[in-house]
């Protein structure tokens, strides 16, 4: 079993953060609710830019924590179970398609 070290918990993917991750020997990055265009959903091209930018620094884009804020959310971004599940299913399908295109 191997362990991967990722740097994360940030909303903006900057050159400084990517350089830092590479300098400390991390193998990837993880983001928390990245700041992207779109008020209710993210577009594939915007996610692809994050992946491409990360890979250009020799790192792997490991994960995204959280989802975009949805209409009717609380201040803590709590979502109803059904909308969150549907959104996550769509996000997983999109990631599978992105991985297939990259292969």
Backbone bond lengths (Angstrom), bond angles and torsions (degrees), N, CA, C in turn:
res aa  C-N    CA-C-N  psi(-1)  N-CA   C-N-CA  omega(-1)  CA-C   N-CA-C  phi
1 X - - - 1.443 - - 1.527 109.14 -
2 X 1.315 116.64 136.58 1.458 119.81 178.26 1.523 109.67 -115.75
3 X 1.296 115.46 154.23 1.454 121.93 179.09 1.520 108.12 -113.57
4 X 1.345 115.82 132.94 1.462 120.52 176.00 1.524 107.91 -106.42
5 X 1.309 115.61 139.94 1.456 121.08 177.46 1.519 108.27 -105.92
6 X 1.328 116.05 125.22 1.465 121.42 178.80 1.530 108.95 -123.84
7 X 1.316 115.56 147.82 1.454 122.22 175.70 1.524 106.70 -100.59
8 X 1.325 117.55 142.50 1.449 116.07 -178.97 1.501 115.62 -170.77
9 X 1.334 112.57 -156.40 1.453 124.00 -177.79 1.518 112.43 71.89
10 X 1.307 117.69 34.46 1.456 120.41 175.80 1.523 109.84 -123.57
11 X 1.336 115.98 160.85 1.468 122.32 -176.77 1.523 112.60 -98.56
12 X 1.320 116.80 -24.88 1.466 122.02 -178.47 1.522 109.21 -113.87
13 X 1.327 117.29 134.96 1.459 122.02 177.87 1.521 108.21 -97.84
14 X 1.333 116.72 98.67 1.462 121.18 -176.30 1.522 110.86 -104.83
15 X 1.323 115.59 160.81 1.463 120.76 176.13 1.527 109.96 -59.35
16 X 1.320 116.28 -39.91 1.464 121.00 -179.07 1.530 111.21 -60.60
17 X 1.316 117.83 -43.70 1.466 121.56 -179.80 1.525 110.91 -68.11
18 X 1.328 116.67 -39.26 1.464 119.70 178.87 1.526 111.18 -67.22
19 X 1.335 117.41 -41.50 1.473 120.41 176.78 1.524 110.64 -62.33
20 X 1.324 116.77 -43.62 1.464 121.28 179.13 1.529 110.72 -59.27
21 X 1.328 116.97 -47.12 1.468 120.67 179.86 1.525 110.88 -58.49
22 X 1.324 116.73 -44.65 1.467 120.50 179.31 1.527 111.23 -66.57
23 X 1.330 117.43 -40.78 1.469 121.43 -178.13 1.525 112.75 -63.55
24 X 1.340 117.61 -35.07 1.469 118.87 -178.50 1.523 112.44 -87.84
25 X 1.329 117.17 0.42 1.450 120.81 175.84 1.520 115.04 88.28
26 X 1.333 117.12 13.59 1.464 119.63 176.01 1.525 108.48 -66.35
27 X 1.316 116.47 152.49 1.459 120.36 178.96 1.517 112.72 -98.59
28 X 1.340 116.46 -11.70 1.455 118.93 -178.54 1.509 112.36 -162.85
29 X 1.340 113.47 -177.94 1.462 120.33 177.55 1.524 108.72 -131.61
30 X 1.326 114.90 158.94 1.462 123.24 177.00 1.514 106.61 -136.10
31 X 1.319 117.30 137.89 1.462 120.35 -178.58 1.521 110.71 -115.45
32 X 1.325 115.86 152.15 1.453 122.20 176.79 1.520 107.91 -113.62
33 X 1.328 116.28 112.11 1.465 122.53 179.89 1.525 111.33 44.26
34 X 1.344 117.56 66.62 1.463 119.39 -177.54 1.517 112.80 -56.61
35 X 1.317 114.99 145.26 1.463 120.96 176.33 1.521 107.94 -76.98
36 X 1.317 115.76 106.58 1.464 122.51 -178.65 1.523 108.76 -133.13
37 X 1.342 116.94 159.07 1.462 119.02 175.11 1.533 109.70 -61.53
38 X 1.272 117.12 157.41 1.463 121.29 177.88 1.517 111.10 102.63
39 X 1.308 115.69 125.63 1.459 119.40 -177.07 1.520 112.74 -86.78
40 X 1.335 117.97 -26.93 1.460 119.30 -176.71 1.522 113.97 -122.53
41 X 1.325 117.53 -10.76 1.465 119.78 178.27 1.529 109.85 -158.59
42 X 1.309 115.27 163.06 1.463 121.65 178.44 1.517 108.92 -103.21
43 X 1.313 116.19 150.66 1.463 121.93 178.48 1.522 109.72 -99.37
44 X 1.335 115.96 150.56 1.460 121.20 -179.18 1.526 111.50 -57.46
45 X 1.343 117.55 -42.06 1.466 119.97 -177.29 1.529 111.45 -61.03
46 X 1.329 117.16 -36.13 1.463 120.62 179.62 1.530 111.31 -70.72
47 X 1.330 116.31 -40.32 1.469 120.06 176.34 1.529 110.47 -66.74
48 X 1.336 115.88 -39.80 1.471 120.41 179.64 1.531 109.94 -61.68
49 X 1.334 118.15 -38.14 1.469 121.11 177.40 1.527 111.19 -60.05
50 X 1.326 117.16 -40.97 1.469 120.62 177.88 1.519 110.73 -62.29
51 X 1.334 115.97 -45.01 1.466 120.78 -179.73 1.530 110.71 -63.58
52 X 1.321 117.12 -47.37 1.462 121.85 -178.97 1.524 111.48 -61.33
53 X 1.332 116.52 -44.92 1.467 121.50 179.36 1.527 110.77 -62.05
54 X 1.322 116.38 -41.08 1.470 121.16 178.79 1.524 110.74 -65.43
55 X 1.316 117.17 -47.63 1.466 121.52 -178.51 1.520 112.09 -64.30
56 X 1.330 117.78 -29.03 1.464 121.02 177.96 1.524 111.26 -63.92
57 X 1.320 117.59 -19.70 1.463 122.36 178.01 1.534 111.80 -99.60
58 X 1.343 116.32 11.65 1.455 120.69 178.88 1.521 113.49 74.86
59 X 1.324 116.67 21.01 1.459 121.71 -178.45 1.525 110.25 -114.63
60 X 1.317 115.27 163.55 1.457 121.43 177.41 1.530 108.91 -106.62
61 X 1.328 116.62 135.07 1.455 121.30 174.32 1.523 106.40 -80.10
62 X 1.322 117.50 102.26 1.459 122.60 -170.24 1.528 114.24 -80.92
63 X 1.326 117.53 -45.62 1.466 118.44 -171.85 1.522 112.32 -164.84
64 X 1.326 114.01 160.63 1.457 122.66 169.54 1.526 106.54 -120.97
65 X 1.309 115.41 127.54 1.454 120.28 175.13 1.521 108.32 -100.52
66 X 1.302 116.35 134.05 1.453 124.17 178.69 1.522 109.94 84.27
67 X 1.303 115.67 173.30 1.460 123.15 -179.84 1.526 107.95 -133.89
68 X 1.333 118.40 167.31 1.463 118.66 179.69 1.527 111.38 -59.31
69 X 1.302 115.79 149.98 1.468 121.21 176.28 1.529 108.52 -62.09
70 X 1.309 116.27 137.40 1.454 121.24 -179.07 1.522 110.26 -109.14
71 X 1.328 117.13 156.73 1.465 121.54 176.27 1.519 109.52 -53.85
72 X 1.319 116.28 136.34 1.454 120.51 177.46 1.513 114.60 84.63
73 X 1.359 117.53 4.05 1.466 120.46 178.20 1.521 111.09 -64.24
74 X 1.308 115.15 157.41 1.457 120.85 172.01 1.524 108.27 -82.41
75 X 1.305 117.31 175.01 1.465 121.05 176.46 1.526 111.50 -60.34
76 X 1.312 117.08 -24.25 1.475 121.35 -179.04 1.519 111.87 -92.95
77 X 1.322 118.09 9.33 1.474 123.55 -179.94 1.520 113.56 61.92
78 X 1.323 117.23 32.16 1.461 119.37 173.87 1.514 108.33 -73.22
79 X 1.286 116.76 140.17 1.457 121.46 -179.05 1.529 109.28 -122.25
80 X 1.313 115.06 157.88 1.467 118.68 171.97 1.523 108.98 -67.31
81 X 1.311 116.41 150.10 1.464 121.37 -176.44 1.534 112.18 -59.90
82 X 1.316 118.94 -48.78 1.468 121.19 -176.04 1.528 112.76 -62.35
83 X 1.355 120.74 -49.07 1.465 118.93 178.70 1.529 112.51 -60.73
84 X 1.327 117.02 -39.42 1.467 119.89 -179.33 1.523 111.25 -65.31
85 X 1.313 117.25 -42.21 1.469 120.58 179.59 1.520 109.80 -64.04
86 X 1.335 117.81 -45.80 1.464 120.63 179.10 1.519 112.22 -61.79
87 X 1.328 116.37 -41.66 1.461 120.12 178.66 1.527 110.46 -63.31
88 X 1.331 116.82 -45.46 1.464 120.07 -178.17 1.530 111.03 -65.12
89 X 1.331 117.82 -37.85 1.464 120.00 176.44 1.528 110.89 -61.04
90 X 1.323 116.45 -43.14 1.468 120.18 177.15 1.511 112.01 -63.81
91 X 1.331 117.19 -40.56 1.463 121.47 179.08 1.523 111.09 -63.95
92 X 1.332 116.93 -41.16 1.466 120.57 178.23 1.525 109.90 -64.06
93 X 1.339 117.42 -44.14 1.475 119.58 178.55 1.527 110.94 -60.32
94 X 1.335 116.99 -40.90 1.457 120.69 179.31 1.531 110.68 -64.48
95 X 1.321 117.50 -41.78 1.467 120.78 179.53 1.528 111.31 -63.84
96 X 1.334 116.79 -38.27 1.469 120.65 176.84 1.520 109.70 -62.48
97 X 1.335 117.45 -44.21 1.459 120.90 177.71 1.525 111.94 -62.63
98 X 1.327 116.66 -41.51 1.473 120.72 179.41 1.533 110.00 -63.13
99 X 1.318 116.79 -42.30 1.469 120.45 179.90 1.523 110.50 -64.75
100 X 1.326 117.76 -40.17 1.458 121.06 178.71 1.522 111.61 -64.60
101 X 1.330 116.57 -38.83 1.475 120.18 178.47 1.529 111.39 -68.08
102 X 1.313 116.31 -33.09 1.468 120.20 -178.03 1.525 111.62 -75.56
103 X 1.337 116.58 -22.30 1.475 120.70 -176.35 1.508 112.29 -75.49
